Amino acid sequence: MSPTASLDRAAPPHTKHSTPTAHTAAATSNRPSAAGGGTPGQSPVRARVPGVERGLPSLPVLHPTIGAPIVDIRTLPREQGCYAYDPALGETAICRSAITHVDGDNGVLLYRGYPIDAVVEHCSFLETAWLLLNGELPDAAQLAQFTRDISRHTMVNEQVHAIYRGFRRDAHPMAVMCGVVGAVAAFYHDGLDIFDARDRVIASHRLIAKMPTIAAMAYKYSQGQPFAYPNNELGYAANLLNMLFSVPCEPYSAPAVAVKALEALLIIQADHEQNASTSAMRLVGSTRANPYVCTAAAIAALWGPLHGGANEAVLRTLEEIGTADRIPEMLRRAKDKNDPYRLMGFGHRVYKSYDPRAKVLRPLCHQLLQALGQRDDPLLRLAIELERVVLEDDYFIERKLYPNVDFYSGIIYRALGLPPVMFTPVFAVARTVGWVAHWNEMITDPETRIFRPRQLYQGPTERPLPAIAERRSYPPLVG
Ligand SMILES: CC(C)(COP(=O)(O)OP(=O)(O)OC[C@H]1O[C@@H](n2cnc3c(N)ncnc32)[C@H](O)[C@@H]1OP(=O)(O)O)[C@@H](O)C(=O)NCCC(=O)NCCS
């Protein structure tokens, strides 16, 4: 099947997968109703909403192929006269998706149904990309064609080089990535019809192909070195390493163990269902903005230290700890409820038993350090000691705070020779595949509407506007 056919406009979503079904049932959740839950920070007051005051309303229930049933609240305003309150959307499904499944309680991560450890063991990054985009693994001919398609788009327009030169050399590469990826929209906006399957495929290929080039150019620019052009003879990870570390004056060949570790890391970071950056991609995409600027928004979301920026924060934490004798002091701070300090690289919002990505990366990380002879690097030795101490510490054991993917990815990136500021840009390269897969899924989903959440308004009720002479002085809210 051609990529075009698989993304055909007329094809209904989820044709290859069982679609969640709906039946009307009384919502039996014991979670308090949002409308009846009162105002956060105040004592709960039951709202007088018809139907809700007598118990939870009767609402349709949707059944995913795996996981807990989901109450469809779309009829709440019309039939019950109320809305739902769920800041950060932690308890709300924002879309139907057939791409990735995460089971946080049991430490499971599936790409199109395949466990992450099996995907890392048996697939290349481009096979994984095809799987995430198209729902099934490619056959040999599809993989060969996809590899050719991606390599045909790896270069950026020469005019893009001039955009880099507008940035300061010491600019954070994520700031540069946001700007450059957004600017790429200026090159390809014309002729991009997001409702045309062929145009979507080309945009998807361009994004997956150009992101390594864009990230590597951000690094080269910060180093004051010439940009390295992509080499289409190399695999995806080897080409990225080549563009990051080669210089024109001497030959460069990335060590096989480094290529293997980076390929695994890229696969592991390729998707993670409705995380903050993917949700940003969907949110901006729902306005029908072109996919390049949607990706720029996703990159911005990824930059935050609670999301993709955590791997950079892990290295900063290690630098802050400095030496192994300071670990107990930092653990004391991490446990102190009066101290906002947290040990970066430990704990996860969703994975509460262990992080399956960390489980795959841990042995790879140790192998890499061994093979590159870096076990004696003081910072990496400190990381291994910190991992050992935390895994034996009651506070972390009781709260199920295990090293997460960012702990190991931070160490791997450092061992590969990347400075901390480049960790999140490389993460963005990997996650582009997930962003693009979700964007395609969203555009072809007939249920997609522009994102327009509600709010629990807590401002003043309507009031007369006083003349300036009659106004009292209040301290500003901002600043
Ligand atoms: C990822 C993270 C934001 C998840 O937070 P969360 O799901 O809201 O978890 P909670 O805040 O409910 O934490 C549960 C308990 O563990 C503690 N805790 C969580 N992560 C901790 C950490 N990294 N260091 C110290 N204590 C931590 C909390 O203080 C809380 O303790 P309490 O029950 O005594 O109050 C959080 O673990 C964290 O900040 N980790 C560090 C950042 C990081 O590595 N992010 C990358 C994730 S891939």
The ligand as a Gaussian input file, in Angstrom:
#p B3LYP/6-31G(d) Opt

LIG

0 1
 C        7.549000      13.510000      36.920000
 C        6.826000      14.181000      38.118000
 C        6.489000      15.635000      37.697000
 C        5.572000      13.407000      38.423000
 O        4.912000      14.067000      39.441000
 P        3.528000      13.585000      40.059000
 O        2.952000      12.459000      39.279000
 O        2.708000      14.790000      40.241000
 O        3.983000      12.942000      41.397000
 P        3.659000      13.520000      42.781000
 O        4.031000      14.971000      42.822000
 O        2.244000      13.157000      43.116000
 O        4.678000      12.717000      43.692000
 C        4.322000      11.696000      44.583000
 C        5.230000      11.790000      45.782000
 O        6.593000      11.579000      45.382000
 C        7.377000      12.752000      45.646000
 N        8.231000      12.950000      44.471000
 C        7.886000      12.785000      43.164000
 N        8.932000      12.971000      42.366000
 C        9.971000      13.268000      43.180000
 C       11.329000      13.563000      42.919000
 N       11.809000      13.572000      41.674000
 N       12.127000      13.841000      43.969000
 C       11.639000      13.824000      45.219000
 N       10.352000      13.546000      45.536000
 C        9.534000      13.265000      44.517000
 C        6.379000      13.875000      45.843000
 O        6.906000      14.890000      46.682000
 C        5.229000      13.146000      46.473000
 O        5.566000      12.887000      47.832000
 P        4.401000      12.867000      48.966000
 O        3.475000      11.754000      48.566000
 O        5.137000      12.609000      50.229000
 O        3.749000      14.218000      48.898000
 C        7.726000      14.173000      39.374000
 O        8.023000      12.850000      39.744000
 C        8.981000      14.985000      39.175000
 O        8.963000      16.212000      39.353000
 N       10.113000      14.300000      38.787000
 C       11.314000      15.015000      38.456000
 C       11.209000      15.592000      37.037000
 C       11.432000      14.564000      35.967000
 O       12.331000      13.736000      36.038000
 N       10.590000      14.639000      34.908000
 C       10.689000      13.768000      33.752000
 C        9.563000      12.805000      33.686000
 S        9.841000      11.648000      32.354000

